[in-house]
């Protein structure tokens, strides 16, 4: 049985929370001084735990295990969104750290080890999963050259130099070294809480399909143009979105979500009828068939609006990711560990948010588990999880890691 030390675990959570504190959350953007401090803090903890830490040339931290036998890769990220919560990322890193210690002390998995990883920039300050994709061997030097901070435009190269990581080699993982990858995360939704459940066993990470809808009307004077002859691109956009709200619930899956993230009107002035509109529209689901159906429906609605006039409408897909399926044997191990520590209080569920585990799933059998988020709140400084749920999650995680290393579910 992999036993965690609750006092030690909660001390780690308190210490890490104190780095870059903002109200009850943290402000720890990628490669800024507080993120760098958190990496050095973790390096110290990994060394104490008997692992060998290395921070690489893109700010990834990997703690290697000296264990001669089977190894599990485990972790998440330490940086935060701007002025955001204290658990999004750190929870998965601190669980991995505690599991590494628990497994090292567990005779039933003697010779096995947990290697702890903190992926740089999961939150996308500089790009799209640059840290984990670099570990997977998918990031070129040119991609780093081009990366800029989305908040203040700082080049990633400059940020890496300021952090002291410039010129270091980048680690590329050897998939053969690991039996798999395990990431814990706060749910960031309220499914577990609303159903009084404690552990979510992630089945897959949803695909995100992004569309740009462009609407062409006719720009004109807001005071002198009669209503009957207007071609108002703004009105056409609103009509289309309301048609989507009506039609999508009839064809979506049980957990599909869709979002209009941005509507831009051109020229966007109070006394001018907008001549153009652009809508950024996103659909998330883990079922390819559902996504295909919704894309077809969207195309039909846009074509119908275009035919009925008076504006011209077009839609194009601008980004499509694929659902990342979590490895079944690893899901079973999490499920069995949850059944041991909180019988009946766990469920299988997809992840509606993107995570590094989806990148790891491309090179390794990957798995994820969720703990409840109070009120489903995340990406906000009030994000929190009850302490008893944090502790229970750590117990399930360590036991799941041991089961994975033993190869039993
Ligand atoms: Zn996260």
Boltz pocket constraint, residues with backbone or C-beta under 6 A from the ligand:
constraints:
  - pocket:
      binder: B
      contacts: [[A, 77], [A, 88], [A, 89], [A, 122], [A, 185], [A, 354]]
      max_distance: 6.0
